[in-house]
Amino acid sequence: MPKIVDHDERRLELMDATWRIIARQGLESATMREIATEAGFANGALKPYFPTKDTLLEFAFSHVFNRTNRRIAEVTAGRTGLDALRAFSLEVLPLDEERVNEARIVVPFWQRAINDPRKAAIHQQSMNEWLVAIRRFLGEARDSGDVTAAVDDSILAGQLLNMLLGAQIEAALAPEGETDFGHAAQLEGYLALLGKIPGRK
């Protein structure tokens, strides 16, 4: 009997190979040939899954976003307010090697999105979803009295999102192996400025 191919599994294998190459050598070195070799595929085997490098990059970005969202859903389940906001932010921040590698996928994608409306739309949809979640957590924290800052929640949400994205840029440009940028402490500083932090006097 012919071997049954799991196409979703193949795509994920190609994603893993793409991430490894970008993490080691940068985006421009992630050619279709290099990715096929890294994944152990024949040179033309990528075409049925990703006809071009652009389609591969778009899938890679979406996959990073989806992975992050799955982690966020797990850590924020049953949490609200600042507790949920902290958990959300810690999953986005590049605090370990895996998430630094994710940042190295995302940052080149942003560069290409500048002149590509399709990629820009993918990015904007992702950021809109995150802003909705951040504003929801801030609203819950304000209702409970944990956020007392005399600044509109939409501004606070934008500040936090920009901090999270800036952290990804810093991590993506850092020397290989560096993961300690003080981002967790910076997050705590931001939360402290919002008002009372649950569990602290």
BELGIVEN-V487942 format. One record per residue. N is the residue number from 1. PHI is phi in whole degrees, -180 to 180 (none if undefined). PSI is psi as a letter, one per 20 degrees, with the letter a starting at -180 (999 if undefined). D_FIRST is the distance of its C-alpha to the first C-alpha in whole Angstrom. Layout:
# BELGIVEN-V487942
N PHI PSI D_FIRST
N PHI PSI D_FIRST
This chain:
# BELGIVEN-V487942
1 none q 0
2 -68 q 4
3 -69 p 6
4 -82 p 9
5 -97 p 12
6 -89 o 15
7 -67 h 18
8 -64 g 21
9 -65 h 20
10 -61 g 20
11 -61 g 23
12 -67 h 25
13 -62 g 24
14 -68 h 25
15 -63 g 28
16 -61 g 29
17 -65 g 29
18 -62 g 31
19 -61 g 33
20 -63 g 34
21 -68 g 35
22 -64 g 37
23 -63 h 39
24 -83 g 39
25 -126 i 40
26 96 r 41
27 -63 g 39
28 -64 h 40
29 -81 i 38
30 -85 m 35
31 -78 r 34
32 -60 h 30
33 -64 g 30
34 -64 g 31
35 -65 g 29
36 -61 g 26
37 -63 g 27
38 -61 h 28
39 -84 i 24
40 79 k 23
41 -104 q 21
42 -67 q 22
43 -57 h 25
44 -91 j 24
45 -74 i 21
46 -77 h 24
47 -54 g 24
48 -65 h 22
49 -97 g 23
50 -140 n 27
51 -61 h 28
52 -137 r 31
53 -64 h 33
54 -62 g 35
55 -65 h 32
56 -66 g 31
57 -65 g 34
58 -62 g 35
59 -65 h 32
60 -62 g 33
61 -64 g 36
62 -60 h 35
63 -67 g 33
64 -60 g 36
65 -61 g 38
66 -66 h 35
67 -63 g 35
68 -63 g 39
69 -65 h 39
70 -65 g 37
71 -64 g 39
72 -61 g 42
73 -60 h 41
74 -68 g 40
75 -81 h 44
76 -97 i 46
77 -58 p 45
78 81 j 48
79 -108 q 50
80 -140 r 52
81 57 b 55
82 -65 h 56
83 -61 g 53
84 -69 h 50
85 -64 g 52
86 -63 g 52
87 -61 g 48
88 -56 g 47
89 -65 h 49
90 -65 h 48
91 -79 h 44
92 -83 h 45
93 -63 q 47
94 -80 m 45
95 -96 i 46
96 -148 r 44
97 -62 h 41
98 -60 g 39
99 -78 h 41
100 -66 g 43
101 -64 h 39
102 -62 g 39
103 -62 h 42
104 -72 i 41
105 -83 g 39
106 -69 g 41
107 -62 g 44
108 -62 h 43
109 -62 g 41
110 -59 g 45
111 -60 g 46
112 -73 h 44
113 -69 i 45
114 -57 g 48
115 -115 j 48
116 -131 o 44
117 -57 h 45
118 -65 g 41
119 -68 h 41
120 -62 h 45
121 -68 h 44
122 -62 g 41
123 -63 g 43
124 -64 h 46
125 -62 g 44
126 -62 g 43
127 -68 h 46
128 -62 g 48
129 -64 g 45
130 -67 h 47
131 -63 h 50
132 -61 g 50
133 -65 g 49
134 -62 g 51
135 -64 h 54
136 -64 g 53
137 -65 h 53
138 -64 g 57
139 -62 g 58
140 -63 g 57
141 -68 h 59
142 -69 g 62
143 -62 h 62
144 -87 i 62
145 88 j 65
146 -83 h 63
147 -110 p 63
148 -125 j 66
149 -60 p 66
150 -85 l 68
151 -133 p 66
152 -60 q 64
153 -61 h 60
154 -65 h 59
155 -71 g 60
156 -60 h 59
157 -65 g 56
158 -63 g 56
159 -61 g 57
160 -65 g 55
161 -61 g 52
162 -64 h 54
163 -65 g 54
164 -65 g 50
165 -70 h 49
166 -63 h 52
167 -63 h 51
168 -67 h 47
169 -64 g 49
170 -59 g 51
171 -68 g 48
172 -65 h 46
173 -93 i 49
174 -77 q 50
175 -58 q 49
176 -59 p 46
177 93 i 46
178 -85 p 49
179 -133 i 48
180 -101 n 51
181 -114 j 53
182 78 j 55
183 -66 h 53
184 -64 g 53
185 -67 h 57
186 -64 h 57
187 -62 g 56
188 -62 h 58
189 -63 g 61
190 -62 g 60
191 -63 h 59
192 -64 h 63
193 -72 i 64
194 -79 h 63
195 141 b 65
196 -66 p 65
197 -99 p 62
198 -52 p 60
199 86 j 61
200 -124 q 64
201 -98 999 68
